[in-house]
């Protein structure tokens, strides 16, 4: 599928003022959030995100208000804007507020990228209101997506947290584990955040050994995925078992085991790169 979403990093195109959004272009797309939920169309066909006509209706009586809108890119040549609803009512007919996770399995990849970018930028704005150096209130930088301190000129850019995720294979079996944060029957491949001073490969070796006591070898790059919960970049690898026996740490991992394609427990949804790794393993075994 052609990616019709472009990000336009070079300009922020900020619209100031926390009153209702005024005079939108008819073709504009709006990603409007309220308490981590996104306003979407519930119609079976048509636009998934509100366009200018819906936005005009939403704000015409000034009963709903929004934060400053922020230009975050274009989709099919149409400007896309992010804003947060400070009051959620009235919800336009045919629309609803839904969590981003619930939408991911329903949206095409370019729309996932657009919604994910919006969610990450909203989180960045909400958590970067004051300067970390002098505590002054930050302003939006007008020529790029950044916040700038009016006192000391310190600049804060949107944060990206790199994390590794890896499919470890041993004699036709895949290493799967369950985190205490998962529901009790859901298993996935191992993942963890990169620490200061580590390469991605160092992170993979450390995380696998710390979490399940396994040494690995023959690490190969697989792919990557932006994961906006809240700001991760998942970098995926495959690897082979080298030595050790499973010994879960009891903190990050509650249980783990080796699984064949015929023995798979419940696994993540197809939207995640974790599932793509698991599907790769299953398909590779079918080709043998």
Secondary structure, 3 states (H helix, E strand, C coil): CCCCEECCCCCCCEECCCCCCCCCCCCCEEEEEECCEEEEECCCCCCCECEHHHHHHHHCCCCCCECCEEEEEEECCEEEEEEEECCCCCCCCCEEEEEHHHHHCCCCHHHHHHHHHHHHHHHHHHHCCECCCCCCEEEECCCCCEEEECCCCCEEECCCEEEEEEEEEECCEEEEEECCCCCCCECECEEEECCCCCCHHHHHHHHHHHHHCCEEEEEEEEEEEEECCCCEEEEEEEEEEEECCCCCCCCCCCEEEEECHHHCCECCCCCCHHHHHHHHHHHHHHCC
